[in-house]
Amino acid sequence: MVSAVSNLSGTGGNERFNKEAAAWDSRPFVHEASQGAAEAILRKCIALSVSPQQVLEIGCGTGILSFLIAPHVERLVAIDAAEGMIEMLEQKLQKPGAPKNIVPVAVLLEDPEDASLPPADPAKPNGQRQKFDLITSHLVLHHIPDLKAVLETMFGCLTLGGRVMLTDFQDFGSEAKRFHPASKLGGVERHGIRITDMTASMKEVGFKHVEVRAEWTMSKKVERFDGEFGDSGGPPRDDAGEMMNFPFVLCYGEKL
């Protein structure tokens, strides 16, 4: 099986995120979007009366969402294919007050039995790898060329009865392309998640009780014309760009 996460390693994928890792946490929108994702995931857990304890986050970046989820679980294994992102997360975990239950791993996840994942039994370090009762990802799916592949990987990493709760912006039509400035389109495989397509893919992989729907909306400054923000991807002046609303979806499914 080819992991969809590993497909981020091409041109415009990990190379871009490694370069941006050091400044990633300085972006207000990144924090706001992660806060929205955490709230949506925790609301879903409350609605289902479930308390996941062993969590895997795929495409964790610098761990912004990881830090928000960690206080509510026993352990969170945070993986990312971009080593620069994991290095920043490791630095953050050394600071006073940082969560003690986050395990950062730099890995191109190609197999649910990848040796980089923690073992199911610590006494058997070379044995079967840990399975999880919740898998999350945030603003990752739109970078994945083959969504079915990453869903199969996730399915294999879940315990029986485990769940996925995946968040990303929604493909609501041609205007969704404006989510990214022209200079940041490298590594973008789709302009958001189409609800019908994602629902069908999750069911095809084997997920049950699948539900993909918009959960919250965010405003983001976007280019009025391609290239307005230049190579930096951010507005060069306060009067550049315009605000636009984007719906975000939560993709939910269970392994039964």
C-alpha positions in Angstrom: 0.0 0.0 0.0 1.3 3.5 -0.9 0.5 5.9 1.9 -1.1 9.1 0.8 1.0 10.9 3.5 4.2 9.8 1.8 3.0 11.5 -1.3 3.6 14.8 0.4 7.3 14.2 -0.1 7.4 15.4 -3.6 8.1 18.9 -5.1 6.0 21.5 -3.3 5.1 19.2 -0.5 7.6 18.5 2.3 10.1 20.9 0.8 7.7 23.8 1.3 6.7 22.8 4.8 10.3 22.3 5.9 11.1 25.8 4.8 8.0 27.3 6.5 8.3 25.3 9.8 10.2 27.9 11.8 7.6 30.6 11.1 4.5 28.4 11.1 3.3 29.3 14.5 3.4 33.0 13.8 0.4 32.9 11.6 -2.9 33.8 13.4 -5.0 31.9 10.8 -3.2 28.7 11.6 -4.0 29.0 15.2 -7.6 30.0 14.6 -8.2 27.1 12.2 -6.7 24.6 14.6 -8.9 25.9 17.4 -11.9 25.4 15.2 -10.8 21.8 14.5 -10.2 21.0 18.1 -13.6 22.4 19.1 -15.3 20.4 16.3 -13.6 17.2 17.4 -14.3 17.6 21.1 -18.0 18.5 20.3 -18.3 15.3 18.4 -16.8 13.2 21.2 -19.2 14.8 23.7 -22.2 14.2 21.3 -21.1 10.5 21.0 -20.3 10.2 24.8 -16.9 8.8 23.9 -13.5 9.6 25.5 -10.7 8.5 23.1 -7.5 7.9 25.0 -5.0 6.7 22.4 -4.9 9.2 19.5 -2.9 9.4 16.3 -2.6 12.7 14.5 -1.5 12.4 10.9 0.1 15.6 9.4 0.5 17.3 12.8 2.8 20.1 11.6 4.2 21.9 14.6 1.6 20.4 16.9 -0.8 23.3 17.3 -3.8 20.9 17.2 -1.9 18.3 19.2 -1.5 20.7 22.1 -5.2 21.4 22.1 -6.3 17.8 22.1 -3.6 16.4 24.4 -5.2 17.5 27.7 -8.2 15.4 26.9 -6.5 12.1 26.1 -4.0 9.7 27.6 -1.4 9.8 24.8 -1.2 11.5 21.4 1.2 10.2 18.7 1.9 13.1 16.4 3.4 12.3 13.0 4.4 14.3 10.0 6.3 13.6 6.9 8.1 17.0 7.1 11.1 16.7 9.5 11.2 20.4 9.9 7.7 20.5 11.4 8.6 17.7 13.8 11.8 19.4 14.9 9.7 22.5 15.8 7.2 20.4 17.7 10.1 18.7 19.7 11.4 22.1 20.6 8.0 23.2 21.8 7.6 20.1 23.9 10.8 21.0 25.8 9.3 24.3 27.1 7.8 24.7 30.6 4.1 23.8 30.7 4.1 21.7 27.5 2.1 18.5 27.5 4.0 15.4 28.5 1.8 12.9 26.6 2.6 13.9 23.0 5.0 11.6 21.1 6.4 13.3 18.0 7.4 11.1 15.0 8.8 12.1 11.7 7.7 9.4 9.3 6.3 8.8 5.8 3.5 6.5 6.9 3.3 3.7 4.4 2.1 0.9 6.6 0.1 0.6 9.8 2.9 -1.7 11.0 5.6 0.9 10.4 8.4 0.4 12.9 8.4 4.2 13.7 5.0 3.8 15.4 5.0 2.9 19.1 4.8 -0.9 19.8 1.5 -2.3 21.0 3.4 -4.0 23.8 6.4 -2.0 25.2 7.9 -5.3 26.2 8.0 -6.3 22.5 9.6 -3.3 20.8 9.8 -5.2 17.5 6.3 -6.6 17.7 3.0 -5.4 16.4 2.5 -1.6 16.3 0.0 0.3 18.5 -3.5 0.7 17.2 -5.5 3.8 18.1 -9.1 4.6 19.1 -9.0 8.0 17.4 -7.2 9.3 14.3 -7.3 13.0 13.5 -5.8 15.2 10.7 -6.3 18.9 10.0 -5.8 20.7 6.7 -3.9 17.7 5.4 -6.4 15.9 3.1 -6.3 18.6 0.4 -2.6 17.9 -0.1 -3.2 14.1 -0.6 -3.2 12.9 -4.3 -5.0 9.7 -3.4 -7.5 10.0 -0.6 -8.5 6.4 -0.7 -4.9 5.4 0.1 -4.6 7.6 3.2 -8.0 6.4 4.4 -6.8 2.7 4.0 -3.7 3.6 6.1 -5.9 5.2 8.8 -8.3 2.3 8.8 -5.4 -0.1 9.4 -4.1 2.0 12.3 -7.4 1.9 14.2 -8.6 -0.4 16.9 -11.9 -2.2 16.4 -14.4 0.4 17.3 -12.0 3.2 16.6 -12.9 6.4 14.9 -11.5 9.0 12.5 -12.3 12.7 12.8 -10.7 14.6 10.0 -11.0 18.3 9.3 -10.3 20.4 6.2 -11.9 23.2 4.2 -14.8 22.4 2.0 -14.7 22.4 -1.8 -17.9 24.4 -2.4 -17.2 25.3 -6.0 -14.7 27.2 -8.2 -14.2 30.0 -5.6 -12.7 27.5 -3.1 -9.5 27.7 -5.1 -8.9 31.1 -3.5 -8.1 29.5 -0.2 -4.4 29.4 -1.3 -2.5 32.3 -2.9 -1.0 31.5 -6.3 2.5 31.1 -4.8 1.3 28.3 -2.4 -0.4 26.0 -4.9 2.6 23.6 -5.0 1.6 20.4 -3.3 -2.1 21.3 -3.3 -4.0 18.4 -4.9 -7.5 19.7 -4.5 -9.3 22.8 -3.5 -11.0 21.5 -0.4 -13.0 18.4 0.3 -16.1 17.5 -1.7 -18.6 16.1 0.8 -20.1 13.5 -1.6 -16.8 12.2 -2.9 -15.3 11.9 0.6 -18.4 10.1 1.9 -18.2 7.6 -0.9 -14.4 7.0 -0.4 -14.8 6.5 3.3 -17.6 4.0 2.8 -15.6 2.2 0.1 -12.6 1.7 2.4 -14.9 0.2 5.1 -15.8 3.0 7.5 -19.3 2.8 9.0 -21.6 5.5 10.3 -19.8 7.9 7.9 -20.8 11.5 8.2 -19.1 14.3 6.3 -20.5 17.8 6.9 -19.7 21.4 7.4 -19.1 22.2 11.0 -17.8 25.8 11.1 -16.9 28.8 8.9 -13.8 30.9 9.0 -12.8 34.2 7.3 -9.5 34.3 5.5 -7.7 37.0 3.6 -7.3 35.9 0.0 -5.9 37.4 -3.2 -8.1 39.5 -5.4 -6.1 38.4 -8.4 -3.5 35.6 -8.8 -0.1 36.7 -7.6 -1.3 39.7 -5.6 0.6 38.4 -2.5 3.8 37.8 -4.3 6.1 34.9 -3.4 5.6 35.2 0.3 2.0 34.0 0.2 1.0 36.7 2.7 -0.4 40.1 2.1 2.4 42.6 1.4 0.3 45.5 2.6 -2.7 45.9 4.9 -4.9 47.0 2.0 -4.0 44.0 -0.2 -6.4 41.2 -0.6 -10.0 40.8 0.6 -11.7 38.7 3.3 -13.6 35.5 2.2 -15.5 32.9 4.2 -14.6 29.3 4.0 -16.7 26.4 5.4 -14.8 23.6 7.2 -15.9 20.0 7.2 -15.5 17.2 9.8 -15.2 13.8 8.2 -16.3 11.1 10.6 -16.3 7.3 10.4 -16.0 4.2 12.6 -14.1 0.9 12.2 -16.6 -1.8 13.2 
